[in-house]
Amino acid sequence: MDWPYPEELVYGRDAAAAAGVPERMIRSWASRGRVRSFKGDGRPSGNGHLARTMYVLPDVLAAAADYRPVPQRARAG
């Protein structure tokens, strides 16, 4: 039986490290359809949560090539 998912699946934490972008940005790209995501196997993610989503690394790297962080404005005190 063939594996129905791309072989390049990685968890968000690993994708963020490989691409050099925040994990929340990868989640945002996935919600907008720019990056394909799949249900993970629920392994512990290392931060007390279960990693439930996997991302296609080539998609993440392609999206990260255009990523430009936006500086945050200081809050008025």
trRosetta pair geometry for C-beta under 8 A, 3 or more apart (Angstrom, degrees):
i j d omega theta_ij theta_ji phi_ij phi_ji
3 7 7.1 84 91 -79 145 75
5 9 5.8 9 144 -45 125 138
5 38 5.4 38 -128 -108 130 173
5 54 7.9 52 177 88 147 133
6 9 6.0 136 80 -47 81 83
6 36 7.3 97 5 90 133 139
6 56 5.0 45 60 -119 150 109
6 58 8.0 -109 168 26 150 109
8 56 5.6 65 88 -160 101 68
8 57 4.4 -110 162 35 107 101
8 58 5.6 50 108 -11 164 91
9 38 6.2 -51 -123 45 132 127
9 54 4.2 37 -180 151 108 131
9 55 7.1 144 -148 68 63 26
9 56 6.4 -41 -92 -92 60 53
9 57 7.4 -171 -106 -18 10 87
10 14 4.2 -114 175 92 116 122
10 15 4.9 148 93 -59 115 82
10 18 7.0 46 102 3 170 141
10 54 6.3 154 73 -159 18 88
10 55 6.1 -35 66 62 73 77
10 57 5.0 60 6 -66 121 105
10 60 7.8 -77 57 15 115 149
11 14 5.0 86 58 14 75 104
11 15 6.9 -144 96 -7 34 92
11 40 6.3 47 -101 -108 91 146
11 43 7.9 -97 -70 61 144 108
11 45 6.6 -171 170 -121 147 97
11 51 4.5 -20 -137 -169 133 145
11 53 7.5 110 -141 85 66 55
11 54 5.8 -58 -84 -106 50 72
11 55 7.6 76 -162 16 12 84
12 15 5.6 -57 -141 38 30 111
12 16 6.1 32 160 -21 67 106
12 23 4.6 76 157 -152 110 110
12 26 5.6 168 -141 86 89 137
12 27 6.7 12 -125 -57 138 90
12 51 7.0 -165 23 -143 90 101
12 53 6.3 45 -39 83 109 99
12 55 6.3 84 -86 -7 60 121
13 16 5.9 -53 -149 33 26 111
13 17 6.6 24 153 -16 61 107
13 23 6.2 -16 -87 -91 47 136
13 45 6.1 142 -17 -171 137 103
13 46 7.1 87 -122 41 178 123
13 51 7.2 -86 5 -104 109 126
14 17 5.7 -54 -148 37 33 111
14 18 6.2 29 155 -17 66 109
15 18 5.8 -58 -145 39 30 109
15 19 6.0 7 164 -1 67 116
15 23 7.5 105 73 -117 93 77
15 26 5.4 109 108 -126 128 160
15 55 4.8 4 -66 65 161 128
15 57 6.0 -151 -112 -106 89 72
15 60 4.5 -117 -169 -132 115 175
16 19 6.3 -68 -136 49 23 96
16 20 7.8 144 171 -33 53 4
16 21 5.9 -109 -140 77 69 61
16 22 6.3 -13 -142 -178 122 17
16 23 4.2 -60 -59 -71 145 73
16 25 7.9 120 -114 48 96 93
16 26 6.0 -114 -72 -12 83 135
17 20 7.7 25 -176 -67 24 44
18 57 6.3 -14 92 -147 158 111
18 60 7.2 81 81 102 111 129
18 61 7.0 -62 128 -77 108 99
19 26 7.4 129 48 -77 147 115
19 60 5.0 -111 -54 143 146 103
19 61 5.5 -148 -101 -94 98 55
19 63 7.8 6 -155 72 149 83
19 64 3.8 -165 -173 -62 114 163
19 67 7.8 81 156 11 112 148
20 64 6.6 116 56 -176 79 135
21 25 4.8 -87 157 68 115 139
21 26 6.5 130 96 -47 115 87
21 60 7.8 -154 43 180 126 96
21 64 4.9 -141 -23 -119 130 106
21 67 5.2 -40 -100 158 129 174
22 25 4.7 102 67 -5 83 101
22 26 7.6 -149 102 -3 51 82
23 26 5.5 -50 -156 32 44 113
23 27 6.6 44 148 -18 70 101
24 27 5.5 -49 -150 36 38 114
24 28 6.4 43 149 -23 65 103
25 28 5.4 -51 -150 34 34 115
25 29 6.5 37 151 -20 65 102
25 67 6.7 65 164 -130 152 133
26 29 5.7 -49 -148 34 33 112
26 30 6.4 35 152 -20 64 105
26 35 6.3 -52 -162 58 73 168
26 55 5.9 -62 174 -71 122 169
26 60 5.7 1 -124 -126 112 113
26 63 7.9 130 -114 83 64 139
27 30 5.6 -54 -149 36 32 113
27 31 6.4 31 153 -20 65 105
27 53 7.7 92 -108 82 88 155
28 31 5.8 -54 -148 35 31 109
28 32 6.5 17 155 -7 64 110
29 32 5.9 -68 -150 46 30 103
29 34 4.1 -83 -168 71 87 115
29 35 4.2 60 119 0 112 112
29 59 7.9 164 135 143 129 102
29 60 7.4 135 79 -114 150 65
29 63 5.0 59 -139 -178 154 164
30 33 7.7 50 -176 -68 30 20
30 34 7.3 -86 -65 55 25 72
30 35 4.7 -58 -77 75 67 99
30 36 7.4 17 -127 143 86 6
30 37 4.2 39 -149 -30 132 130
30 53 7.3 92 157 169 172 141
30 55 6.4 -104 -77 -107 126 109
34 59 7.4 147 135 175 61 105
34 63 5.3 95 142 -102 118 132
35 55 5.6 3 155 -156 123 113
35 56 6.7 -171 -174 48 78 85
35 59 4.3 134 -135 132 70 120
35 60 5.5 51 -130 -76 134 65
35 63 5.6 -67 -62 -13 104 149
36 55 7.1 137 85 -155 55 60
36 56 4.5 30 64 2 103 126
36 59 5.4 165 20 -34 80 166
37 53 5.2 -5 -176 -173 121 110
37 54 6.8 151 -159 78 67 42
37 55 5.2 -31 -102 -97 78 69
37 56 7.7 -124 -76 -5 36 78
38 53 7.3 141 73 -158 36 62
38 54 5.0 -25 65 64 89 96
38 55 7.8 175 21 -81 73 25
38 56 7.9 80 -7 -48 104 83
39 52 6.7 -41 -152 171 69 74
39 53 6.9 -55 -117 -105 34 54
39 54 7.4 11 98 17 16 91
40 43 7.1 -92 153 20 117 81
40 51 5.0 -67 116 124 166 84
40 52 5.1 177 43 -176 105 18
40 53 5.5 -61 -16 -7 106 6
40 54 4.5 125 -84 -34 87 92
41 51 8.0 22 55 86 62 94
42 50 4.7 -5 -159 178 70 129
42 51 7.1 169 -132 66 17 58
42 52 6.2 25 -92 -97 65 69
43 50 7.0 148 75 -154 22 78
43 51 5.6 -11 65 43 75 108
44 49 7.9 135 -152 84 60 32
44 50 6.3 -62 -99 -105 41 61
44 51 7.4 58 135 -2 13 89
45 48 7.9 -39 61 46 90 32
45 49 5.3 -12 35 78 124 79
45 50 6.4 131 -16 -161 96 14
45 51 4.0 125 -79 -53 101 92
51 54 7.7 67 149 -69 108 73
55 59 6.8 -121 170 70 91 114
55 60 5.4 73 134 -53 129 122
56 59 4.2 67 84 8 102 116
56 60 6.9 172 86 -14 52 85
57 60 5.5 -55 -145 36 37 112
57 61 6.2 34 159 -18 70 105
58 61 5.7 -53 -142 39 33 110
58 62 6.3 36 157 -21 65 105
59 62 5.8 -57 -150 36 28 110
59 63 6.4 23 155 -14 65 108
60 63 5.9 -58 -148 40 30 107
60 64 6.0 31 154 -23 66 111
61 64 5.6 -54 -141 36 30 114
61 65 6.9 47 154 -36 60 94
62 65 5.9 -41 -161 10 32 116
63 66 6.6 -69 -170 40 41 98
63 67 6.8 58 137 -49 70 101
64 67 4.9 -36 -149 2 48 127
